[in-house]
Amino acid sequence: MHSFRVLTIGQFMLVVSGLAMALAISTVLLLSGIIERKAVEDLAREDARQTSELIFQSLYSAMRKGWDKAEIAEIIQRLNETRPDATIRVFRGAPVIRQYGEIPGEATARMQDPMLRAALSSGEEQMQTERDSLRYLYPLRVKAECQQCHDAQVGDINGAVDITFPVTNLKVSLGFVIQSVIVYFMVVIGAMCIALYFKLRYFVAFPIAEFVKIIDEIIRNTDLSRRVDAQGSHLREVRKLSEHFNRLLSTLQDYQDRLQTYSERDPLTGLYNRRKFDEFLNLEVERSRRHNRHFSLLLLDVDNFKTINDSYGHPVGDLALKELAAVLNRRLRRTDLIARLGGDEFAVLLSDTPAEAARVLAESLREDLTRSTIHLPVGNTRLHASMGVVSFPENGQDVERLTIAMDVAMYKAKRLGKNRVATLDATEEDLVQDAFRQGRKVQRALDEDRVLPYFQPICCMKGRQPFGYEVLARIREGDVILSAGQFIETAEELGLAQEIDKAVFLKALEKAAMFPPETRLFFNLSARTIGDTRWMLGLPALIRAQGLSPAQIVLEITEREALPQFDTVIQLMEGLRSEGIAFALDDFGSGFSSFLYLKYLTVDYVKIEGSFVRHLATDPRDRIMVEHIHAMAREFGLKTVAEFVEDEASAEIIREIGVDFGQGYHLGHPVPEVTPAHTA
């Protein structure tokens, strides 16, 4: 239900126009009453003064002729009869009373009449206005000619003429004139307010109403292609507002298109990303089950790709991957779906393709790729790739088994010498089963609460004191502690990574309750965990429940986590940052897309790729990369963390460059417990 206070612009303008008109009319009526009273008083005063002068002159003429008091009284009576609507009286002043005596009754009248006493004592005229009458007292001052008959000084008050007469006719006459003026004025004011109302509606209300209409349509239809007619108004400001509004829509549309693209596509190669590939694979499994059809999967991994990155740098490696993607697009069929799963790993979904046809196609692709020349800024090269081919339903009848079989087939090609195509026969199904057995080990460790958090210090490079800790997952197998590299890949393939993340996160929070409040905890969560939006948004409450502040937590984001669900990650980060949780961009510099993420993701820390840091003391090119990454992070207002600080020489160079924090075995190994000495 709408509040009555909420008005449309048209209604608001109508109310304002009405109030303005009412205020104008009230002001005019108030001023007209004041003006009318003033005009009546001024006119009545002048009329009374003239009448008093005439009366005095009549009395003066009579007195010069020697008339006595009775005759003068008769003159006053005739004057009253001449103006029956008026009352005329004449009172004696002190000089006349001394000379000729009192007239009966005047002494009492003077005593009871303050106005009369004021006029006789001050010599100033007095006037009193009642509702319909006016009383005027005119003092009679002694002049030189009066001294012929009166024993008085010039300026003395010989008496006063007292006139009371109605002013009704005068008020009616003036009121008619003023009211006529008021009526005309109100008509003009009303016309002006009405004209102003419609002008404002046309020039202001209608354009804003059009804005609101378009915004409603955009919200209702999610259509950012709508635009406002910028030339539809004669007001420059409204035109400017329309133009800026249209530019804002264009910017939002472009941003939405980019987010849509990055949520489905790999920003480096333009191929589908892992999330989109998983969607297509699920649909293909359902379709093939329903129609009893075959399809195949091809997993391609570039051989010795790390050599290109280490020899020429990651930007050159990125160019090689783009060239490889172009070769795949040229060589494969239009119906084949190609995706970059991450790093140098690509997958192809071959619809309606049985196992043997898929193997032949993969072999042809491998040969074409081997013969293709990849053009790079440092020269030309050729890429070799190991490929694994599996088919539905022979190698698996669900997405999970097919994905594991695809990895096993690709690793088989690697073990057989690389640059070859490998498939799985019946005996090699044991490899797939082995992957499931490893997964059961991980699941058992979760069930038996043997998944542990370890803490590796992240130190300030100036004082080498721990600033925070990266929380790492470990599994205890008897007296042996398994590192994440020994189980995390299997856990991810079997969908157990999220359970590991949650267990490690909760246990780390419990132990961190004993840490100093300024200590930061860095967590690297899996893509599946980050995709669980409900659990992620519940992190602030979970952290506070353990007695910690969300500001103590830093979540690390890498290409692997951000790329498959780019739009979701951006919204998730905005929500968590508003609660105080910070973010770090991990493995920065490992690919060109890292720079793209720095543009679109709002983070607080940049963790410099460890491959640049490990050989920092021996390879000047690595120092150049680290210096530039640190300088760029500084321009964005971010803190930097150098990974893989393994020796004192590298640590010193990191400190000289100005990198804020360092992490590596030289600064501290992962430990299950953090003692007060570690946090000092």
N, C-alpha and C positions, 0 to 999 in steps of 0.2 A: 504494500500500500504506500502510495507516494505521500510524503509530508507536504502540507500546504505551503511550507516555506520554499519548496523547490518550484521555481517558475521557469517557463520558457523565456527566451530573450524577448519575444514579442510581448508576452504578458508583463515582463519586467519593465519594458519601455512604456507600456500602457499605464502601469501603476505610477512610474516616475513622472510621465506626462501629466497624469491626473493630479498627483501630489503637487507638481509645480504649478499647475493651473489653480488648484485650491489655495496654495500658499500666496500666489499672486493676487487672487481675488480677496483673500482675507486681509492681506496687507493694504490693498486699495480701500477696502471698506473701513479699516481702522484709520487710515490716514484721512479718508474723506470725512469721517466723524470729527476728527480733530480739526481739520480745515474748516468744516462747517461751523463748529463752535467758535473758532477764532474769528471767522468772517462775521458771524452774527454779533459777537461781542464788539468787534471794531465798528461795524455799521451802527449798532445800537448806541455805542458810546458817542459816536459823532452826532447822531440824531439827537441824543439827550443833551449834548453840549450846546448844539444850536438852539434847541428849545429853551434851555436854561438861559442862554444869552438873551433871547427874545423876552423871556419873562422878566429878567433883570432890567432890561431896557424899558419895558412897560412900567415896572415899579419905579424905576429911576425918574421917568418922565412925570409920574404921578406925584412922587415926593417933591420934585422941584416946583410943582405947582402949589405945594403946601397942603396936600391932602392929608387927612388924619388917618389913624389906624383903622377906623371903620371903613373908610373908603378904600384903603389899600386891601383890606380883607375882602371887600366886595369884588375888587378886580381879580383877586386870586380865585374867588368862587366862580366868577364868569369864565376864567380860564379852564377851570375844572369842568364846567358845563360844556365848554367848546370841545373838550376831548374827554367824553364820558368814559372812555376805556383807560384813561390815565388818572393818576392821583398826583396833584401838585401842591406842595406845601413849601412855606418859606419860614425859616427859623432865624432868630436874631443872634448875633454874636456878642461877645463880651463888651465891646465899645458901645454898641447901640443900647444894650441893657443898662449900662451905667448911665447913659445919657437920657434914655426915655423910659426905662423901666421894663419889667417882664410882661409878657402876654400870658394870661392864665393858661396853665397846662403845659407850657413849653419846657419848664424846668424839669418836670417829671419825664417828659419825652426824651430830653437830653440824657438824663440819668439812665434810662432804660435802653438807649440806642448807642451801641459802641461805634457804629459807622458814623453817626452824626457827630459824636464827640471827636472822632478822628479827623473828620473834615474840618470842624471848627478850630481844632487845636493845631493841626499840621498845615492847613491851607491847601492840602492836596485833594484832588477830586477822588471820590470813592465810587466803586461800582460793584454791584452784586447781581449775579445772573442766576435766576431760578430756572425751572424747567421751561415755563412758558412766559416768564416776565423778567423784567430788568429794572433794578432800582439804581438811580444815579444821583449822587450828591455833588452839587457844583458850589464850591466856596466863593464867596463874594469878597474879594480883596479891596482894600481901601486904595483909591487913586487920589491924585492931587485935587481933582475937582470935587471929590466927596468931602474934603475937609471944609468946604463952604458950609455944610450943614451938620457935619459930625465932628466931634472932638476925638479924633483918632489919628494915628500915624499912618503914613503910606505903607501899605503891605499888611496892616492889621486885617483881621477877618471880621467883617461887619455882620456876616450871616452866611446862610447856605440855602440854596434852592434844592428841594428834595423832590425828584420826579420818579414815579413808578409807572411803567406802561408795558403792555404785552408786546412780545416779539414773535408771536405765532405766525403772523402773515409774512414777516421777514424770513422766518425759518422755512416756511412752506415754499416761498419763492426760491431761496437759496438751495433748499433740499431738492427741489425739482431739477434745478440746473445741474447740481452735483450728481444726482442719481442718473440723470440722462447721460452725463459724461461717463459714469461708472458702467452703465449698461453698454454703451458703445465700446468702452475699454475692455469689458469682459468678453464681448463678441470677438473683438480683435485678438485678445489673448487666447481665447478658445480656438479660434481658427489657426493661430500660429502654433499652438500645442498640437493640434490635430495634424497640421502639415509637417511639423517636426517629427511626430510619431511615425507617420508613413515614410518620411524620408529616411529616418534611422532604420526602420524595418527594411527598406529597399537596399540601403547602402551597407548596413552592418549586420542586421539580423539574418537576412536571406543568405549571404555568403557563409556565415558561421553555421547556419542550419544545414547548408550544403556540406560543410566539413563534417558535421555530426552524422549526416546521412551516409556519407562515404565511409566514415570510420565504422559505423554500424554494419555496413555491407562487408567491409574488410574483415571485421570480427566474425560475422555470421558465415561468410563464404570462404574465409582465409584467402582472399583474392587481393594481392598487393599490386595488381596491374591497373587498378582504378586510379583516376587522376581528377583533380579539381580544375575547372575552367579558370585559369589565371587572368583571363581578359574579361571576365564577366562582371567586374566591378569598376566603378569610376574612382574609387579611393586608392591612392598609391599604396598605403599601408596594407590594405586588404589584398591588393595584387601581390605585394611582396610576401605576405603571409601565405597566399596560395602557391606562389612559386617555391617557397621554402618547404611547404608541406609536401609538394610534389617531389622535391629533391629528397626529402626524408623518406617518402615511399619508395623512391628508386633505390636509395641506399639500403633500406630494409629488404627490398626484393632481391637485390644483389647479394646481400648477406644471407638471406634465406636460401637462395640458389646455391651459394657456396657451401653452406651447412649441409644441404641436401646432397650435394655432390660428394663432400668429404665423409658423409655418413655411409655412402655406398662405394666410393671409389678411393683408390690409393692415390694420394696427391702427387706422388713422384711419377708414376707410370701411367696413370689414368685407367688402370685395370680395376676390376672389382676387388673389394677388400675381403678379409676373412669372414666378417659377419654376413656380407651379402652372399658369399660362396656357400656358407653353411645354410642359409635360407634356401638357395637353389637346390642344394644337395638334399635337404629334407623333402622338398617338393618332388624332386626326381625319384626318390625312394618310394614315396607314396604313389606316384603315377605309375612306376614300373611294377609295383606290387599289384595295383588295381588292374592293369592291362597285361600283366605277365610278359613284360619286356625286359631287355637287357640294356645295361649302360656300363660305361667304364670310367675310371678315374686315372689321371696321370699326375704324378707329383714330380716336379723337376727341381733339382738343387744344383746351383752352379758349382763346379769343381774349383777348389783353390781360389775362391773369390776373395778370401782374406788377403791373399798375396797382392791383389790389385789395390785393395784399400791401404795396405801397409806400404806398398811401393810408391804409389802415386797420390795417396790421400783419398779421403772419403768422397769429396766432390767428384773426382774422376770415377770412383766406384759407382756413384749415383748415375752418372752419364752412361756407364756400361749397362746398368740395369734398365735404363730407358731404351737403349738400343736393343737390348734383349727383348723387351716387351714389344718393340716395333717388329722384330723378326717373328715373334710368336703370332702377332696379329696378321702378318703377311702369309705365314706358312699354314696356319690352321684354318679349318673351315668356318664359315660364317655361323654355323649352328653350334660350334663349340664355345663353351663358356670359359674364359680365362680369368684367373684371379691371382693377385700377389698376396700370399699369406703372411709375409713379413720377411725382412732381410733379403736373402737371395733365393727364397723359396717360392715357387709358383705352382699352381694347381690348375688342371684343365678337366672340365666335366664333358665327357663325350656321350651325348644322348644317342640312344638307339644304336649303340656300338658294342658288339660282342667282344670277348676277350682277345681272340686272335686278330681281328681287325684293328683293335686298339693297339696291340703290340706292333703291328706293321706300321701304323700311323706314327707311333712313338719313335720307332727306329728311323723312319724317314725324316721325322723332325730332328732327331739327334744328328743325322748326317748333314742335313741342311744347315743346322746351327754350327756344326764343326767347320763347314766350308764358308760360312758367312764371315765377312770382315766387319769388325766393330770399330767404328771411327771415333777416336778419342783425341783430346787436345795434345796428348803426349805422344801420339802415334796411333797406329792401327794394331789391333789384337784380335784373337779368336777366343771364343768362350766354349768350354766343354761343360757338359752337364750330365749328371747321373739322374736317371728317371726310373720311377717305380710305377708299374701299371697293375691295377686290380679291377675286378669286374663284379657287378651285381647280377645274379645272387651267389656266384661261385665263391667269392672271397668274403662274403658277409651280406647279411640280409637286413642290417640296420645301419644307421649313420655311424654309430660308435665303432662297430667292428670294421666297417669300411675305412674309416679314418685311420685306425690303428694298422690295418693291413696295408694301407697306402704308405704309411711311414716305414713299416717293416720292409716293404718292397724297395723303397728308395734307399734305405740303409744297406740292403743286400747289394744293390748296384754299386754303392760306395765300397763295400768290402771286396767285391769282385774286381776292383781296379779302377773304378770311376769311368766316366764317359761311356756309359753303356745303359741299356734298358734291361730292367729285371722284372720278372713276374713271380708269383707265388704258386708253387705246385702243392699237392696234397700234403707232402711231408713237411712243408714249410709253414703249414698252418700252426705248427707247434710254436713258431715264433710269436704268432698272434696270441696264442694261449699263454705264452710266457709273459707277454705284456699284461694280460689280465691277471696272472699270478702276482706280478709285481704290484699291480693295482690293489689286489687283495691284501698284500702286506701293508700298503699305505693305509688302507681302510682299517686293518686290524690295529695299526699304531694309533689311529684316531680313536677307535673304540676303547683301547686300553690306556688312553691318555698319555701316550709316549711322544707326542709332538710337543716340542719345547721351543721357547724363544731364546735366542742368543743375541747379545748386544755388542756391536762393534762400534768403538768410539769414533765420533766426528769431532776433530779438534780445531781450535782456533790456531791459525798458523803463526800468530805472533807469540803467544805464550805456551802453545802446545797443550793447553788444558782442554778437557772434553767440553764441547758445547752441547752435544747431544749424542744419540746413539741410533744407528740403523738396526732395526729389529730383523733378525734372520731366522728362518725356520730350520729346525733340526729334528731328527728322529733318533730316539735311543733304542738300539738293538743290543740288549745285554750290556756289555761294557763298551760297546762301540757306539760312537755318535756319527750318524749319517748326515752329510751336508746336503743342502738343497739340490745341488747338481746331481745327486745320486737318486733322487726320487721325484723331483718337481715336474719333470717332463712327463713321466708316466701319470702323475696325479692330474696334470692338465688334460692329457688325452682322455682320461677316464672320468673327468668332471669332478675330481676330488680337491682341486686347488682351492675352491671356495671354502670347504670345510677346514682345510689347513690354515687358510688366512684367518678365519674367525677364531679358531683355537689359539693361534699364536697371538692375535690381537688382544684377546681377553686376558691371557696369561701375562703378556707384557704390561698391560695396564695395571694388573694386580701388583706386579713387582715395582712398577714405576711410582706407585704411591709412596715409596720410601725415598725417591729421588728429590733433589732440590727443585722447587717450583719453576726455576728458569730453564731446566733441562728439557731439550726437545727430543721427541721420538720420531724417527723416520720409518715409515712403513711402505713396502713395495707390494701392492695388492695385485692379484691376477685380474685378467680381463673379465672373467666370469663374475668375480666378486664386485668389481666396479659396475658391472651390468645389473647387479641386484640393487636397484635404486632405493627400494624401501629400506633395506638394511643399511645402505650407505647414509641415507638421510637420518637414520636413527643413531648414527655415531656420536653426535654431540651429547645426547642424553646418556648414552652408554658410557662415555668418557666422564661425564659429571658424576654418574653413579659410583664411579671408582674413586671419587674425591680429587679428580684431576681437572684441569682447565682445557677446553678444546684448543686454546692457543699453544699448548705444549705438543700438539700433534702435527706432523708434516706427512702428507701423502705423496708418494713419488709416482709420477705419470711417465710412461714411456710410449714410444710409437706403437708397441704391441698392444697396450691397453687402450690408447686414445683412438687409434685409427679405425677399428671396426665400428665404433659407436661415437663418432666425433661430436655430433650434435647433443647426444645425451650427456657426454662427459662435460661439455661446456655448461649446460644447465645445472648439472650436479655440482660442479666446482663453484658456481655462483652461490648456490644454496649453502654449501658447507663453509665457504669463505665468510659469508655473512654471520656464521656462528663462531668464527675465530680460527677455524682449521686452516693451516697453511698448505701450500703445494710446492713440490719441487719437480722440475723437468729433468728426468733421469737420462743418462747416456747421451748428453747433449753433444752434437757434433758427429754422431755416428751415421748421419745421413742428411741429405739436403732438406728433408721434411722437418728436421729438428728446428730449422730456422722458421719454417712455416708455422709450427706449433707455437713458437715464441711470439708470433704475431697475433694468433687467435686465442691462445690460452693465457689466462691471467695467473701467473705463478709468483712465488716469493724467492725461490732458490733455483739455481741452475747447477746441475751436477755434471761436470765435464767428463766426457767419455774417457775411461781409464786407459785406452790404447794410446792416447796422446800423452798421458802422464807417465806411463811405465818406462818409456825410453826418453824421457825429457832431458836427461843429462847427457845423452849421446847423440840425439838427433835434433839439430837446430830447427828443422821444419816443424817438429812437434811443439817446440817452444813458441814458434810464430802462431800456430793454431791456438794454443792455450792463451797467449796474450790477447789475440783478437776476440776469442770467445769471452774472456773476462772483461775486456773493454766494452764489448757490445752489451753484456749483461749489466755492466755499470750504467750504460746509457739508458737502459730500461729500468734502472733503480732496483736491481736484483742482487742478492748475495750469491757467491759462487762457492762450489764445493769440488775439490779435485779428488777423483777416485784413484785407487791403485797407487798410492804413495808408498813405494816399497823400499826406498833407501834415503839416506840423509841428503845426498846431492839433489835428488828430485824435490825433497821437502824444502831445501833452501831456495831452489829456483822458484818454487811455488810461492814462497814467502816474498821473494824479491818482486815477482810479478804483481803481487798484491791480492792474490786469491784469498778469500776470507777463511775458508775451512778446508781441511784435508781429511782423507779417510784411506786407510791401507794398513798392511801388516807392520810397516815401520812405525806407525802411530799407535797401533793397538790391534790385537787379535780379538775375534768374537769370543765373548765369555758368557757363561750361563747366569752369573750373578754380578751385580755392580756393587762394589764395596765403597765406603766413604772415600777411600783413597782415590778411586777411579773418578769420582765426581768432584774432587777438590779443585 
